[in-house]
């Protein structure tokens, strides 16, 4: 049996590269929409504290959109929740829409700029 993968902000961000804004051909991480990822143990998860049961975690994500009127927010949040559901050690995913700081194209990563043909 393989040991469970360490659940970190980095592993969550890598997984979120599978999630896309339906209006822009770039994943939400490289687009700069994911502002913060917090991973914390979930002491209330089923099986918590039972020897041999892997620790479950809560994941909180601060997400922004390219504009406040973006109609795709429910679709993007659903993609995030569905993607993270694949991790057996995540008990709960919470996505909060934040508007500060406001998103600008400067938040796009170098990889995202190449994908979008900006540079």
C-alpha positions in Angstrom: 0.0 0.0 0.0 1.4 3.4 -1.0 1.6 6.1 1.7 -0.9 9.0 1.2 0.4 12.0 -0.7 1.2 15.0 1.4 -1.7 17.5 1.0 -0.2 21.0 0.7 -1.0 24.3 -1.0 1.3 23.2 -3.8 -0.5 20.0 -4.5 -3.9 21.8 -4.4 -2.6 24.5 -6.8 -1.3 21.8 -9.2 -4.7 20.1 -9.2 -6.4 23.4 -9.8 -4.5 23.7 -13.1 -7.2 21.3 -14.4 -9.8 24.0 -13.9 -10.5 26.7 -16.5 -12.4 29.9 -16.9 -14.8 28.9 -19.7 -14.3 32.3 -21.3 -10.5 32.2 -21.4 -8.3 29.3 -22.6 -6.1 29.3 -19.5 -6.3 27.5 -16.2 -7.4 29.5 -13.2 -4.0 29.2 -11.5 -1.9 30.6 -14.4 -4.7 33.1 -15.0 -4.0 34.5 -11.5 -7.5 33.9 -10.2 -6.5 31.8 -7.2 -5.3 34.2 -4.5 -4.9 31.9 -1.5 -5.1 28.2 -0.6 -5.3 27.1 3.0 -5.1 23.4 4.0 -6.0 22.5 7.6 -6.7 19.2 9.4 -10.4 18.5 9.9 -10.9 17.2 13.4 -14.6 16.7 12.7 -14.2 14.5 9.7 -15.6 10.9 9.9 -13.0 8.6 11.3 -10.9 11.5 12.8 -8.8 10.3 15.7 -9.2 6.6 14.8 -5.8 4.8 14.5 -5.2 3.8 10.9 -7.7 6.2 9.4 -5.9 8.8 7.3 -6.2 12.4 8.4 -8.8 14.4 6.5 -8.4 18.1 5.6 -10.4 21.1 4.9 -9.4 23.3 2.0 -10.2 27.0 1.8 -9.6 28.9 -1.5 -9.8 32.6 -2.0 -10.7 33.1 -5.7 -11.3 36.1 -7.8 -12.7 36.5 -11.3 -11.6 38.6 -14.2 -14.6 40.9 -13.6 -17.3 41.2 -10.9 -20.1 40.5 -13.5 -18.5 37.3 -14.7 -21.3 34.8 -15.2 -19.1 31.8 -15.0 -18.4 31.9 -11.3 -20.8 29.0 -10.4 -19.2 26.9 -13.1 -15.6 27.7 -12.0 -16.5 26.9 -8.3 -18.1 23.6 -9.4 -15.0 22.7 -11.3 -12.8 23.4 -8.2 -15.1 21.3 -5.9 -15.3 18.4 -8.4 -11.5 18.4 -9.0 -10.7 18.4 -5.3 -13.3 15.7 -4.6 -10.7 13.3 -6.2 -8.5 13.6 -3.1 -9.6 11.1 -0.5 -8.0 13.1 2.2 -10.1 16.2 1.6 -13.3 16.3 3.7 -14.5 19.8 2.7 -13.7 22.4 0.1 -14.8 26.0 0.7 -14.4 28.6 -2.1 -14.7 32.3 -1.3 -15.0 34.9 -4.0 -12.9 37.9 -3.1 -12.5 41.2 -5.0 -9.5 42.7 -3.3 -7.0 43.1 -4.7 -8.8 43.5 -8.0 -7.6 41.1 -10.7 -5.5 42.6 -13.5 -3.8 40.9 -16.5 -0.5 41.4 -14.6 -1.5 38.5 -12.4 -1.2 36.1 -15.3 1.8 33.8 -14.9 4.6 33.6 -17.5 3.1 30.1 -18.5 -0.3 31.6 -18.9 1.0 34.5 -21.0 2.7 32.0 -23.3 -0.6 30.0 -23.6 -2.6 33.1 -24.3 0.0 34.4 -26.8 0.5 37.6 -24.8 4.3 37.2 -24.8 
